[in-house]
Amino acid sequence: MGSYNSQYENYYNSLKKRSRATYLPNYKNTFISDKGEKKTSNYWTRRIIRELIGVFVLFIFVIMCKAVNNTRTVSAYNYSKSIINENYNYKDILNRSKSFDFKKLQDSIINRIENIRSKLTGTDMVQDKIRKEFIIPVEGTETSAFGYRKDPITKENKFHSGIDLDAKVGTSVKASYDGVVRECGEDSENGKYILIDHKNGVETKYCHLSEALVKKEDVVKKSQVIAKSGNTGKSTGPHLHFELLYMGENKNPNDYFNKLGN
């Protein structure tokens, strides 16, 4: 779960290539010597030499401040010392990077992009569209929430990529919104499942089905019965495992469907 939709794969790959070409330094630069020969200089060698020269100059300066002991040199010495402590405290920088929430940053960037797109096109943001127009696939009580939990079978702490809704075997499962069936299959984890692409990066997934009533590439409409709930795959009892994905990222359905669990 959470893998990127194939329709976005080429786009993401192009971004990676473009980013690498733009931001990564040229580690080996070719130049022409005085004799007209091609030679290659190493980026990291030149970078290390430059840094060492800077440290050496600062070291000489500090020694001079210590040797010539007056008010100005003492002040300069203390200032240099504070710069070194502030700029080269790698342990503090490492600790800060460990606690930084990159997921939150990613979500913030996506929301900003969506906000700009919404203003330019005069349409609702994708998140608002889901809240207003998407429906719950079955009217069942939520039995397992989104996020980390103790796996009911292995008892290990694992991430639950969707929510579980109580549903007897054979309960009608409806499409949350208009879309195209991107996948329709069966595996040991999800049992029989259906993945629907609703465009604009939004997908929904329905798992542990007893029967699928649609096939791959079928066009479906909102509220259309697409399957019957069941107990297939890795399951401890009849229910529907429901996932909401945006740009290949699993989202908590409870943040979008206000009536879930009623």
DRENGU-226716 format. One record per residue (C-alpha): chain; residue in one letter; residue number from 1; x, y, z. Coordinates in Angstrom, 3 decimals, padded with zeros to 6 digits. Layout:
<pts>
<ch A, aa A, i NUM, east X, north Y, up Z>
...
</pts>
This chain:
<pts>
<ch A, aa M, i 1, east 000.000, north 000.000, up 000.000>
<ch A, aa G, i 2, east 001.114, north 003.534, up -000.488>
<ch A, aa S, i 3, east 002.997, north 002.870, up -003.748>
<ch A, aa Y, i 4, east 002.699, north 005.539, up -006.395>
<ch A, aa N, i 5, east 000.082, north 005.176, up -009.101>
<ch A, aa S, i 6, east 001.688, north 004.055, up -012.364>
<ch A, aa Q, i 7, east 000.326, north 007.105, up -014.174>
<ch A, aa Y, i 8, east 002.563, north 009.323, up -012.004>
<ch A, aa E, i 9, east 005.684, north 007.150, up -012.281>
<ch A, aa N, i 10, east 007.171, north 008.855, up -015.351>
<ch A, aa Y, i 11, east 006.445, north 012.251, up -013.874>
<ch A, aa Y, i 12, east 008.257, north 011.467, up -010.605>
<ch A, aa N, i 13, east 011.216, north 009.931, up -012.458>
<ch A, aa S, i 14, east 011.570, north 013.049, up -014.597>
<ch A, aa L, i 15, east 011.584, north 015.182, up -011.440>
<ch A, aa K, i 16, east 014.355, north 013.052, up -009.940>
<ch A, aa K, i 17, east 016.491, north 013.317, up -013.093>
<ch A, aa R, i 18, east 015.911, north 017.053, up -013.354>
<ch A, aa S, i 19, east 016.727, north 017.534, up -009.674>
<ch A, aa R, i 20, east 019.932, north 015.529, up -009.957>
<ch A, aa A, i 21, east 021.040, north 017.432, up -013.049>
<ch A, aa T, i 22, east 020.359, north 020.801, up -011.424>
<ch A, aa Y, i 23, east 021.491, north 020.468, up -007.845>
<ch A, aa L, i 24, east 024.233, north 017.885, up -007.613>
<ch A, aa P, i 25, east 027.759, north 019.280, up -008.028>
<ch A, aa N, i 26, east 029.952, north 018.256, up -010.936>
<ch A, aa Y, i 27, east 032.360, north 015.987, up -009.099>
<ch A, aa K, i 28, east 034.845, north 015.729, up -011.952>
<ch A, aa N, i 29, east 035.562, north 018.826, up -014.035>
<ch A, aa T, i 30, east 037.549, north 018.513, up -017.240>
<ch A, aa F, i 31, east 039.889, north 021.387, up -018.190>
<ch A, aa I, i 32, east 042.672, north 022.074, up -020.695>
<ch A, aa S, i 33, east 046.222, north 022.398, up -019.345>
<ch A, aa D, i 34, east 048.884, north 024.841, up -020.623>
<ch A, aa K, i 35, east 050.181, north 022.040, up -022.838>
<ch A, aa G, i 36, east 046.775, north 021.501, up -024.400>
<ch A, aa E, i 37, east 046.121, north 018.238, up -022.508>
<ch A, aa K, i 38, east 042.759, north 017.333, up -021.032>
<ch A, aa K, i 39, east 042.898, north 016.868, up -017.263>
<ch A, aa T, i 40, east 040.264, north 016.071, up -014.662>
<ch A, aa S, i 41, east 040.035, north 017.794, up -011.273>
<ch A, aa N, i 42, east 038.215, north 016.141, up -008.393>
<ch A, aa Y, i 43, east 035.474, north 018.200, up -006.729>
<ch A, aa W, i 44, east 035.896, north 016.737, up -003.262>
<ch A, aa T, i 45, east 039.694, north 017.121, up -003.277>
<ch A, aa R, i 46, east 039.394, north 020.816, up -004.062>
<ch A, aa R, i 47, east 036.582, north 021.226, up -001.521>
<ch A, aa I, i 48, east 038.581, north 019.597, up 001.303>
<ch A, aa I, i 49, east 041.697, north 021.642, up 000.504>
<ch A, aa R, i 50, east 039.664, north 024.842, up 000.569>
<ch A, aa E, i 51, east 038.091, north 023.948, up 003.926>
<ch A, aa L, i 52, east 041.472, north 023.026, up 005.441>
<ch A, aa I, i 53, east 042.978, north 026.338, up 004.327>
<ch A, aa G, i 54, east 040.087, north 028.170, up 005.993>
<ch A, aa V, i 55, east 040.582, north 026.258, up 009.253>
<ch A, aa F, i 56, east 044.347, north 026.872, up 009.134>
<ch A, aa V, i 57, east 043.892, north 030.646, up 008.669>
<ch A, aa L, i 58, east 041.438, north 030.752, up 011.579>
<ch A, aa F, i 59, east 043.853, north 028.707, up 013.703>
<ch A, aa I, i 60, east 046.723, north 031.160, up 013.024>
<ch A, aa F, i 61, east 044.439, north 034.067, up 013.850>
<ch A, aa V, i 62, east 043.448, north 032.513, up 017.197>
<ch A, aa I, i 63, east 047.116, north 031.836, up 018.084>
<ch A, aa M, i 64, east 047.975, north 035.483, up 017.340>
<ch A, aa C, i 65, east 045.107, north 036.631, up 019.571>
<ch A, aa K, i 66, east 046.424, north 034.442, up 022.400>
<ch A, aa A, i 67, east 049.993, north 035.717, up 021.924>
<ch A, aa V, i 68, east 049.087, north 039.400, up 021.848>
<ch A, aa N, i 69, east 046.986, north 039.662, up 024.980>
<ch A, aa N, i 70, east 044.941, north 042.872, up 025.115>
<ch A, aa T, i 71, east 041.245, north 043.835, up 025.267>
<ch A, aa R, i 72, east 040.703, north 043.723, up 021.496>
<ch A, aa T, i 73, east 042.480, north 040.409, up 020.920>
<ch A, aa V, i 74, east 040.651, north 038.761, up 023.833>
<ch A, aa S, i 75, east 037.352, north 039.960, up 022.358>
<ch A, aa A, i 76, east 038.332, north 038.679, up 018.895>
<ch A, aa Y, i 77, east 039.441, north 035.323, up 020.378>
<ch A, aa N, i 78, east 036.141, north 034.833, up 022.219>
<ch A, aa Y, i 79, east 034.181, north 035.779, up 019.110>
<ch A, aa S, i 80, east 036.132, north 033.286, up 016.958>
<ch A, aa K, i 81, east 035.567, north 030.584, up 019.546>
<ch A, aa S, i 82, east 031.818, north 031.263, up 019.599>
<ch A, aa I, i 83, east 031.679, north 031.044, up 015.773>
<ch A, aa I, i 84, east 033.397, north 027.653, up 015.807>
<ch A, aa N, i 85, east 031.077, north 026.341, up 018.514>
<ch A, aa E, i 86, east 027.986, north 027.637, up 016.745>
<ch A, aa N, i 87, east 028.842, north 026.658, up 013.166>
<ch A, aa Y, i 88, east 030.491, north 023.298, up 013.766>
<ch A, aa N, i 89, east 028.217, north 021.757, up 016.380>
<ch A, aa Y, i 90, east 027.472, north 018.768, up 014.169>
<ch A, aa K, i 91, east 025.971, north 016.744, up 017.008>
<ch A, aa D, i 92, east 023.296, north 019.373, up 017.602>
<ch A, aa I, i 93, east 022.551, north 019.589, up 013.871>
<ch A, aa L, i 94, east 022.253, north 015.787, up 013.665>
<ch A, aa N, i 95, east 019.860, north 015.679, up 016.625>
<ch A, aa R, i 96, east 017.711, north 018.381, up 015.076>
<ch A, aa S, i 97, east 017.548, north 016.533, up 011.754>
<ch A, aa K, i 98, east 016.377, north 013.348, up 013.502>
<ch A, aa S, i 99, east 013.449, north 015.133, up 015.114>
<ch A, aa F, i 100, east 012.468, north 017.072, up 011.984>
<ch A, aa D, i 101, east 009.057, north 016.049, up 010.628>
<ch A, aa F, i 102, east 009.704, north 015.642, up 006.884>
<ch A, aa K, i 103, east 006.235, north 014.112, up 006.404>
<ch A, aa K, i 104, east 004.639, north 017.269, up 007.774>
<ch A, aa L, i 105, east 006.778, north 019.374, up 005.429>
<ch A, aa Q, i 106, east 005.741, north 017.237, up 002.445>
<ch A, aa D, i 107, east 002.041, north 017.563, up 003.302>
<ch A, aa S, i 108, east 002.447, north 021.317, up 003.724>
<ch A, aa I, i 109, east 004.042, north 021.662, up 000.275>
<ch A, aa I, i 110, east 001.300, north 019.573, up -001.370>
<ch A, aa N, i 111, east -001.389, north 021.646, up 000.345>
<ch A, aa R, i 112, east 000.211, north 024.885, up -000.860>
<ch A, aa I, i 113, east 000.366, north 023.580, up -004.434>
<ch A, aa E, i 114, east -003.273, north 022.489, up -004.230>
<ch A, aa N, i 115, east -004.258, north 025.887, up -002.838>
<ch A, aa I, i 116, east -002.572, north 027.674, up -005.762>
<ch A, aa R, i 117, east -004.196, north 025.315, up -008.287>
<ch A, aa S, i 118, east -007.581, north 025.884, up -006.676>
<ch A, aa K, i 119, east -007.265, north 029.677, up -006.918>
<ch A, aa L, i 120, east -006.079, north 029.566, up -010.532>
<ch A, aa T, i 121, east -008.827, north 027.203, up -011.718>
<ch A, aa G, i 122, east -011.606, north 028.445, up -009.447>
<ch A, aa T, i 123, east -012.349, north 024.892, up -008.258>
<ch A, aa D, i 124, east -012.326, north 023.248, up -004.827>
<ch A, aa M, i 125, east -009.099, north 021.869, up -003.419>
<ch A, aa V, i 126, east -008.919, north 018.075, up -003.798>
<ch A, aa Q, i 127, east -009.223, north 017.634, up -000.028>
<ch A, aa D, i 128, east -012.396, north 019.733, up 000.066>
<ch A, aa K, i 129, east -013.829, north 017.865, up -002.914>
<ch A, aa I, i 130, east -013.367, north 014.536, up -001.097>
<ch A, aa R, i 131, east -015.109, north 015.866, up 002.013>
<ch A, aa K, i 132, east -018.036, north 017.262, up 000.014>
<ch A, aa E, i 133, east -018.629, north 014.620, up -002.655>
<ch A, aa F, i 134, east -017.120, north 011.236, up -001.694>
<ch A, aa I, i 135, east -019.229, north 008.698, up 000.193>
<ch A, aa I, i 136, east -018.576, north 005.882, up 002.652>
<ch A, aa P, i 137, east -018.417, north 002.478, up 000.861>
<ch A, aa V, i 138, east -020.381, north 000.624, up 003.570>
<ch A, aa E, i 139, east -022.426, north 001.740, up 006.557>
<ch A, aa G, i 140, east -020.417, north -000.158, up 009.151>
<ch A, aa T, i 141, east -018.872, north 000.587, up 012.530>
<ch A, aa E, i 142, east -015.124, north 001.231, up 012.498>
<ch A, aa T, i 143, east -013.348, north -001.687, up 014.180>
<ch A, aa S, i 144, east -009.712, north -000.727, up 013.527>
<ch A, aa A, i 145, east -008.261, north 002.755, up 013.015>
<ch A, aa F, i 146, east -005.666, north 004.174, up 010.629>
<ch A, aa G, i 147, east -002.048, north 004.242, up 011.818>
<ch A, aa Y, i 148, east 000.253, north 002.073, up 013.899>
<ch A, aa R, i 149, east -001.351, north -000.772, up 015.811>
<ch A, aa K, i 150, east -000.639, north -004.262, up 017.116>
<ch A, aa D, i 151, east -001.193, north -006.653, up 014.232>
<ch A, aa P, i 152, east -004.109, north -008.962, up 015.219>
<ch A, aa I, i 153, east -002.332, north -011.986, up 013.724>
<ch A, aa T, i 154, east 001.431, north -011.464, up 014.200>
<ch A, aa K, i 155, east 001.042, north -009.241, up 017.335>
<ch A, aa E, i 156, east 003.774, north -006.981, up 015.938>
<ch A, aa N, i 157, east 003.483, north -003.180, up 015.906>
<ch A, aa K, i 158, east 002.688, north -002.412, up 012.247>
<ch A, aa F, i 159, east 001.258, north 000.433, up 010.213>
<ch A, aa H, i 160, east -002.401, north 000.006, up 009.252>
<ch A, aa S, i 161, east -002.785, north 001.809, up 005.922>
<ch A, aa G, i 162, east -006.563, north 002.171, up 006.067>
<ch A, aa I, i 163, east -009.527, north 001.575, up 008.367>
<ch A, aa D, i 164, east -011.612, north -001.537, up 008.980>
<ch A, aa L, i 165, east -015.400, north -001.293, up 008.794>
<ch A, aa D, i 166, east -017.619, north -003.990, up 010.234>
<ch A, aa A, i 167, east -019.547, north -005.707, up 007.437>
<ch A, aa K, i 168, east -021.097, north -009.172, up 007.149>
<ch A, aa V, i 169, east -020.072, north -011.408, up 004.254>
<ch A, aa G, i 170, east -022.042, north -010.396, up 001.175>
<ch A, aa T, i 171, east -022.651, north -006.754, up 002.186>
<ch A, aa S, i 172, east -022.818, north -004.418, up -000.835>
<ch A, aa V, i 173, east -019.685, north -002.288, up -001.262>
<ch A, aa K, i 174, east -020.202, north 001.004, up -003.127>
<ch A, aa A, i 175, east -017.740, north 003.127, up -005.072>
<ch A, aa S, i 176, east -016.907, north 006.244, up -003.085>
<ch A, aa Y, i 177, east -016.894, north 008.387, up -006.236>
<ch A, aa D, i 178, east -016.742, north 008.295, up -010.040>
<ch A, aa G, i 179, east -013.599, north 006.694, up -011.432>
<ch A, aa V, i 180, east -011.856, north 003.946, up -013.355>
<ch A, aa V, i 181, east -010.901, north 000.558, up -011.903>
<ch A, aa R, i 182, east -007.109, north 000.634, up -011.914>
<ch A, aa E, i 183, east -006.579, north -002.774, up -010.281>
<ch A, aa C, i 184, east -008.801, north -005.738, up -009.543>
<ch A, aa G, i 185, east -007.064, north -008.769, up -008.096>
<ch A, aa E, i 186, east -006.268, north -010.978, up -005.131>
<ch A, aa D, i 187, east -003.244, north -011.544, up -002.891>
<ch A, aa S, i 188, east -002.430, north -013.121, up 000.485>
<ch A, aa E, i 189, east -002.521, north -009.792, up 002.353>
<ch A, aa N, i 190, east -005.582, north -008.004, up 000.942>
<ch A, aa G, i 191, east -007.529, north -010.990, up -000.287>
<ch A, aa K, i 192, east -009.785, north -009.962, up -003.159>
<ch A, aa Y, i 193, east -009.417, north -006.204, up -003.674>
<ch A, aa I, i 194, east -010.322, north -003.307, up -005.978>
<ch A, aa L, i 195, east -008.375, north -000.075, up -006.546>
<ch A, aa I, i 196, east -010.243, north 002.835, up -008.160>
<ch A, aa D, i 197, east -008.588, north 005.904, up -009.688>
<ch A, aa H, i 198, east -010.723, north 009.033, up -009.204>
<ch A, aa K, i 199, east -008.303, north 011.391, up -011.060>
<ch A, aa N, i 200, east -006.390, north 014.338, up -009.598>
<ch A, aa G, i 201, east -004.205, north 011.869, up -007.689>
<ch A, aa V, i 202, east -007.066, north 010.437, up -005.587>
<ch A, aa E, i 203, east -007.589, north 006.667, up -005.261>
<ch A, aa T, i 204, east -009.643, north 004.395, up -003.030>
<ch A, aa K, i 205, east -008.989, north 000.745, up -002.214>
<ch A, aa Y, i 206, east -011.445, north -001.926, up -001.028>
<ch A, aa C, i 207, east -010.033, north -005.174, up 000.445>
<ch A, aa H, i 208, east -010.993, north -008.620, up 001.865>
<ch A, aa L, i 209, east -013.899, north -008.870, up -000.592>
<ch A, aa S, i 210, east -015.834, north -012.071, up -001.193>
<ch A, aa E, i 211, east -016.668, north -011.059, up -004.756>
<ch A, aa A, i 212, east -015.686, north -008.309, up -007.213>
<ch A, aa L, i 213, east -018.478, north -007.115, up -009.517>
<ch A, aa V, i 214, east -016.230, north -005.024, up -011.768>
<ch A, aa K, i 215, east -013.032, north -005.648, up -013.681>
<ch A, aa K, i 216, east -009.884, north -003.686, up -014.531>
<ch A, aa E, i 217, east -010.459, north -000.564, up -016.703>
<ch A, aa D, i 218, east -014.199, north -000.502, up -015.970>
<ch A, aa V, i 219, east -015.687, north 002.984, up -015.557>
<ch A, aa V, i 220, east -017.670, north 003.216, up -012.311>
<ch A, aa K, i 221, east -020.029, north 005.820, up -010.891>
<ch A, aa K, i 222, east -020.426, north 007.127, up -007.363>
<ch A, aa S, i 223, east -022.640, north 004.804, up -005.229>
<ch A, aa Q, i 224, east -022.370, north 001.961, up -007.790>
<ch A, aa V, i 225, east -022.139, north -001.462, up -006.112>
<ch A, aa I, i 226, east -018.695, north -002.702, up -007.121>
<ch A, aa A, i 227, east -018.262, north -005.712, up -004.800>
<ch A, aa K, i 228, east -019.482, north -007.831, up -001.917>
<ch A, aa S, i 229, east -017.626, north -007.695, up 001.402>
<ch A, aa G, i 230, east -015.989, north -010.831, up 002.766>
<ch A, aa N, i 231, east -013.220, north -012.378, up 004.807>
<ch A, aa T, i 232, east -010.496, north -013.171, up 002.253>
<ch A, aa G, i 233, east -006.752, north -012.665, up 002.650>
<ch A, aa K, i 234, east -005.131, north -011.777, up 005.979>
<ch A, aa S, i 235, east -008.277, north -011.295, up 008.017>
<ch A, aa T, i 236, east -009.577, north -012.372, up 011.428>
<ch A, aa G, i 237, east -013.251, north -011.910, up 010.562>
<ch A, aa P, i 238, east -015.671, north -010.471, up 007.995>
<ch A, aa H, i 239, east -015.073, north -006.746, up 007.374>
<ch A, aa L, i 240, east -014.122, north -004.190, up 004.716>
<ch A, aa H, i 241, east -010.622, north -002.725, up 004.759>
<ch A, aa F, i 242, east -010.917, north 000.719, up 003.138>
<ch A, aa E, i 243, east -008.033, north 002.952, up 002.029>
<ch A, aa L, i 244, east -007.868, north 006.527, up 000.786>
<ch A, aa L, i 245, east -004.769, north 007.552, up -001.170>
<ch A, aa Y, i 246, east -003.652, north 010.935, up -002.462>
<ch A, aa M, i 247, east -000.680, north 011.117, up -004.854>
<ch A, aa G, i 248, east 000.186, north 007.547, up -003.828>
<ch A, aa E, i 249, east 000.236, north 008.443, up -000.120>
<ch A, aa N, i 250, east -002.146, north 006.728, up 002.306>
<ch A, aa K, i 251, east -004.355, north 009.219, up 004.161>
<ch A, aa N, i 252, east -006.556, north 008.764, up 007.210>
<ch A, aa P, i 253, east -010.131, north 008.409, up 005.883>
<ch A, aa N, i 254, east -011.446, north 009.814, up 009.164>
<ch A, aa D, i 255, east -009.924, north 013.183, up 008.240>
<ch A, aa Y, i 256, east -012.180, north 013.298, up 005.161>
<ch A, aa F, i 257, east -015.286, north 011.233, up 005.921>
<ch A, aa N, i 258, east -017.050, north 012.786, up 008.902>
<ch A, aa K, i 259, east -019.663, north 010.037, up 009.221>
<ch A, aa L, i 260, east -017.265, north 007.090, up 009.373>
<ch A, aa G, i 261, east -017.842, north 004.720, up 012.249>
<ch A, aa N, i 262, east -021.520, north 005.661, up 012.796>
</pts>
